[in-house]
Amino acid sequence: MSRPEDTLYEPNPPSPPFFHTPPFHQQTSNKPAESLTVVRSADVHYNDTEARKYTTSSRIQNIQASMTHRALELLDLRSPSFILDVGCGSGLSGEILSSMPPEEGGPHVWVGMDISASMLDVALQRDVEGDLLLADIGQGVPFRAGTFDAAVSISAIQWLCNAETSEVSPAGRLARFFNGLYASLRRGGRAVCQFYPKNDEQKKMITGAAVKAGFGAGLLEDDPETKNVKYYLVLTVGGGAVDANGGDITGVIKDMDNVDVLDPRRKGQNGRGEIKKGSKAWIIRKKEQMERKGKVVKATSKYTGRKRRVAF
């Protein structure tokens, strides 16, 4: 799924596709050339030109601000906090963190990390207040354990699903990132990652890696079933129980409607964090989906999901 920001520059000719096929003499495999097509990495895509475009577009700024405020709403921070901005880019989200008023829990102190030197250079030129780190999140989160109170990421983690070369493992990059993020957050800390999965497979890959790293997790969809759908992965590090009804998924985040809870410890889920088809949790979720569509469904009771006795 492409991001809405990627379609904003209509006066300009379309950008070339984010892939290339290495020349024959550079190939390191006996496979034919067409099978070695790989995706361009974020640091290559966000060069000096794209970094300036991204930062100076008023529409992109509005979209980024809206998603950052939504992420902060889900974090529900009650006091000034130390926040990690994952994929901070040119500091658009960081500016919002620094400018949050006291009545909304701010202002926050933040550290941003990004793989694009061009993006970070723009952030330095804009004199953002946070500290900046040039780093690849696919290689981990290089901070001491328990450093941050919270983390936020806007439109970044889907890049971990890309394979820049045939030797790159998206699953390995996701595992290193979420394991490092889990370690860098204090107990009871929270993270919200907004992302644009290309397909359901990427969505499952990302959420599965987060759960496997130890997070309590929930996936929230804003504007579902529209082309503007946005996914927010809400993560907690211990200190909160997962609500069996799928409403308040962490015990601290309120008013979480339309959330799919992702926790392998939940009864009725398999080891990959997916709800087992036919379980009580699966039936309740289906009922809620039907109710949102205006359909009449039977009330849930203690007998919901129970197997019938075998008749003689």
Buried (B, 14 or more C-beta within 10 A) or exposed (E): BEBBBBEBBEEEEEEEEBEEBBEEEEBEEEEEEEEBEBBBBBBBBBEEEBBBBBBEBEEBBEBBBEBBBBBBBBBBBEEBBBBBBBBBBBBBBBBBBBEBEEEEBBBBBBBBBBBBBBBBBBBEEEEBBBEBBEBBBBEBBEBEEEBBBBBBBBBBBBBBBBBBEBEBEBEEBBBBBBBBBBBBBBEBBBBBBBBBBEEEEBBBBBBBBBBBBBBBBBBBBBEEEEEEEBBBBBBBBEBBEBBEEBBBBBBBBEEBEEBBBBBBEBEBBEEEBBBEEEBBBBBBBEBBEEEEEEEEEEEBEEEEBEEEEEEE
